[in-house]
Amino acid sequence: MKKLYWANASQQLRVAKADGKAIRSIRVGESDVLDDRTVDDFVRDVRRYIEISDARARDGFKEAQRRFVLRAEGIALKDAPIGGYPNRFFLPVAQWIEKHPTALMWMIVAALHLLGLGVLLIMWPILWRFAESYAAGETWMWMAVLYGFTILSSGLLLYEARLGRNPIALRVMAYGPIMSLYFVALGSEKFGLHLGEGPLRGIADSTPTLMKNLIFLTIASYVGKEIVRRRRLKAAYGERN
């Protein structure tokens, strides 16, 4: 007949297996012609079958439920809209997320940073007293360097989240140093953590140097990445870009 036909062998085999039968052939319908006019319907039916099969495998139906679903597949393949029936309540939310794929991550990170800023304000008095007691230099400078690095890192994290990136190393560096110092300061002031005055002074005195180096390394790292990005663009598209 010089025509191309198709059949869903998977569906026929699975229905037979659910009925306890072992079929030796696949039925090809006389109307199941595959050509330019029917290819869209063919793609739709295949997609619906895959969607139903994935749902069954994901939900882990029992044998009785499997048989029911296998019987319902024939109806669902013909009656269900492409992609299945939408949830009208959550559809606008899903559409908004699809249009703004990085916005949700950015909002979550922004909320966490707002919470982090509140925590930093709570930590301020204890860290100030710690620096006042053990740091050799000016207390305000000690605090400025420590909080400056934390705020810089937090801002970079927020910007990276807006672009859909989540650098783990920067996230650890943003709050790791200040949280470590806070627990040392809190332990020595409130809970009698006996590290000795020498070690506490050493920690306090080394903090500004460490923070300055981290600020420099962070800025240098991002400047270096931008230089590499621009070089790649120039190599690919020429000097005009």
Secondary structure by P-SEA (a helix, b strand, c coil): ccbbbbcaaaaaaaaaaaacccccbbbbbcccccccccaaaaaaaaaaaaaaaaaaaaacccaaaaaaaaaaaaaaaccccccccccccaaaaaaaaaaccaaaaaaaaaaaaaaaaaaaaaaaaaaaaaaaccccccaaaaaaaaaaaaaaaaaaaaaaaaaccccaaaaaaacaaaaaaaaaaaaaccccccccaaaaaaaaaaaaaaaaaaaaaaaaaaaaaaaaaaaaaaacccccc
